[in-house]
Amino acid sequence: MIVADSLVGLQGEPFRFPVDESKVREFARAVRDDHVTPDAMVVPPTFPAFAASAYETLDILEVAGFDLKRVLHGEQEYHYTRPLRVGDRLVGRSTVVSDTVREGRRGGQMRLVVLETELRDEPTEELVVTCRATVIELPGVST
Amino acid sequence: MSDVLQVGDRVPHREFGPLRRTDFVRYAGASNDFNPVHHDDAFAQAAGQPSVFGHGMLSAGLVASALTAWVGPDRVVRYRVRFVDRVWPGNVLHPEGTVVAVDESAGTAEVELELLRADGTLVVRADATVKNRTEGHR
């Protein structure tokens, strides 16, 4: 079931996302990735989470008007055409691709919004990563 | 690190933790996610939680690290995580997972993983598509 004021098609402004060494090292340490060593660096697969927090221009929680007390991150997915590299200069852009309502298991309606973010290489515009975040607003207290 | 993945291969055992508030703070800084529910106990309790809890994406990152340590870096084509339950200070986590399918023509393997607490309860589910070497390739 589609919500009446569906956000589908809403697009954020493009944002720049530099993949720099110090941040990759810091992130790798935080997620216990052993592949970031003094000699070699492979960017951890969930590193785009940093861009979602630091550079993203589309504030989905705000535009969806969610009640923050019952919002969850339900699911996150990344598709890679190639691994990220330190030194990559990416441009990101996010679009709402799905905005639906379904029955909660215990009654009431829950809303699921899917935000898709494309990260492209700035010089070539090559698509490097597609990120899909599913944000869920749980049913409210019935009135 | 595995060479050629086959259906039934299992992720090597490793443990993460006991996770501490410092680990949540480290991830908060690294990911720029300063939601106070992950680092401010008074805030978390006012929001109805017993204490701060870890970012879901921290758990996602730990499973991804277990995955790349197993199949090798540079091989992740797709990675998906589904959040099930929260991680609390003191939790010790470990991954479990297997290769569920191999696509020889595409040169990929499908992996399903779970991140579990020491008592066997589930924190996150994950699945991934990884590049897989084939038997003749070096």
Boltz contact constraints between the chains, C-beta under 6 A:
constraints:
  - contact:
      token1: [A, 26]
      token2: [B, 30]
      max_distance: 6.0
  - contact:
      token1: [A, 27]
      token2: [B, 30]
      max_distance: 6.0
  - contact:
      token1: [A, 30]
      token2: [B, 26]
      max_distance: 6.0
  - contact:
      token1: [A, 30]
      token2: [B, 27]
      max_distance: 6.0
  - contact:
      token1: [A, 30]
      token2: [B, 30]
      max_distance: 6.0
  - contact:
      token1: [A, 31]
      token2: [B, 61]
      max_distance: 6.0
  - contact:
      token1: [A, 31]
      token2: [B, 62]
      max_distance: 6.0
  - contact:
      token1: [A, 31]
      token2: [B, 65]
      max_distance: 6.0
  - contact:
      token1: [A, 32]
      token2: [B, 62]
      max_distance: 6.0
  - contact:
      token1: [A, 32]
      token2: [B, 65]
      max_distance: 6.0
  - contact:
      token1: [A, 33]
      token2: [B, 65]
      max_distance: 6.0
  - contact:
      token1: [A, 34]
      token2: [B, 69]
      max_distance: 6.0
  - contact:
      token1: [A, 35]
      token2: [B, 68]
      max_distance: 6.0
  - contact:
      token1: [A, 35]
      token2: [B, 73]
      max_distance: 6.0
  - contact:
      token1: [A, 42]
      token2: [B, 73]
      max_distance: 6.0
  - contact:
      token1: [A, 42]
      token2: [B, 74]
      max_distance: 6.0
  - contact:
      token1: [A, 45]
      token2: [B, 64]
      max_distance: 6.0
  - contact:
      token1: [A, 45]
      token2: [B, 76]
      max_distance: 6.0
  - contact:
      token1: [A, 45]
      token2: [B, 79]
      max_distance: 6.0
  - contact:
      token1: [A, 46]
      token2: [B, 60]
      max_distance: 6.0
  - contact:
      token1: [A, 46]
      token2: [B, 61]
      max_distance: 6.0
  - contact:
      token1: [A, 46]
      token2: [B, 64]
      max_distance: 6.0
  - contact:
      token1: [A, 49]
      token2: [B, 31]
      max_distance: 6.0
  - contact:
      token1: [A, 49]
      token2: [B, 57]
      max_distance: 6.0
  - contact:
      token1: [A, 50]
      token2: [B, 31]
      max_distance: 6.0
  - contact:
      token1: [A, 50]
      token2: [B, 32]
      max_distance: 6.0
  - contact:
      token1: [A, 53]
      token2: [B, 31]
      max_distance: 6.0
  - contact:
      token1: [A, 53]
      token2: [B, 32]
      max_distance: 6.0
  - contact:
      token1: [A, 53]
      token2: [B, 33]
      max_distance: 6.0
  - contact:
      token1: [A, 54]
      token2: [B, 32]
      max_distance: 6.0
  - contact:
      token1: [A, 73]
      token2: [B, 56]
      max_distance: 6.0
  - contact:
      token1: [A, 73]
      token2: [B, 83]
      max_distance: 6.0
  - contact:
      token1: [A, 75]
      token2: [B, 82]
      max_distance: 6.0
  - contact:
      token1: [A, 76]
      token2: [B, 81]
      max_distance: 6.0
  - contact:
      token1: [A, 77]
      token2: [B, 80]
      max_distance: 6.0
  - contact:
      token1: [A, 78]
      token2: [B, 79]
      max_distance: 6.0
  - contact:
      token1: [A, 79]
      token2: [B, 78]
      max_distance: 6.0
  - contact:
      token1: [A, 80]
      token2: [B, 77]
      max_distance: 6.0
  - contact:
      token1: [A, 83]
      token2: [B, 74]
      max_distance: 6.0
